[in-house]
Each structure stands twice: as C-alpha cells, then as structure tokens.
Amino acid sequence: MAGENQRERMRLRLRRVAVANKILSYYGLTLKEWNGSRYMLFDKKGASRVIYDLGGMWKAASEMAHRDLDPLDPDFLKALQEGTCAR
C-alpha cells in the first residue's frame, strides 16, 4: 500500500511539472522534478535554481526570465491556446 501511495504521489508531481512547463516554456524556462522532494528550474542559457515547492517557483521563474509572469498577458494566452508557448 505504501508503495502505491508513493507511485501516485510521483505521478501527481510529474503531472504538475508537465502543466507548469506548458506555462514556463513561453518564458524560455523548464522545470524538472528532482529526487522526489524538490524541483530544478532551468533557463535556455543553462542557469538553474533549486525550487523547494511550486509556490516558490513563480518568484524564481520571474527572476530568471527577467520579467513578470503575467497569466493574463494576451500574447501568452494566445500562445497557450494555440499550443505554441515555447518561444
């Protein structure tokens, strides 16, 4: 039973990473699950940061992208709708 709970927890973490990456790709960033307890955030230049929880990811992403991450930006919403978030 404990093993199944761990597998489900990891599946949920990976699903959250996939959703976050759809958003982050618009800003040239990538999130990866790391060791079951943390995340790594990367930019296209190779810089990275350890992220301890998804709540802290947004501030770090904004700093690494050198801009505010605006979920209501019309260009972002259009790219998200078209599935072309990666710049």
Residue pairs with C-beta under 8 A, 6 or more apart in sequence:
9 36
10 33
10 36
13 33
13 36
14 33
16 54
17 31
17 32
17 33
17 39
20 31
20 54
20 57
21 30
21 31
22 80
22 85
23 69
23 71
23 80
23 85
24 30
24 31
24 41
24 61
25 85
25 86
25 87
26 76
26 79
26 80
26 85
26 86
26 87
27 61
27 65
27 67
27 69
27 87
28 43
28 44
28 65
28 87
29 41
29 42
29 43
29 61
29 64
29 65
30 41
30 42
30 43
31 39
31 40
31 41
31 42
31 51
31 57
32 39
32 40
32 42
33 39
34 40
34 50
38 50
38 51
38 52
39 50
39 51
39 52
39 54
39 57
40 48
40 49
40 50
40 51
41 48
41 49
41 51
41 57
41 60
41 61
41 64
42 48
43 64
43 65
47 64
49 60
49 64
51 57
51 60
58 69
61 69
62 68
62 69
70 76
71 77
76 85
79 85
79 87
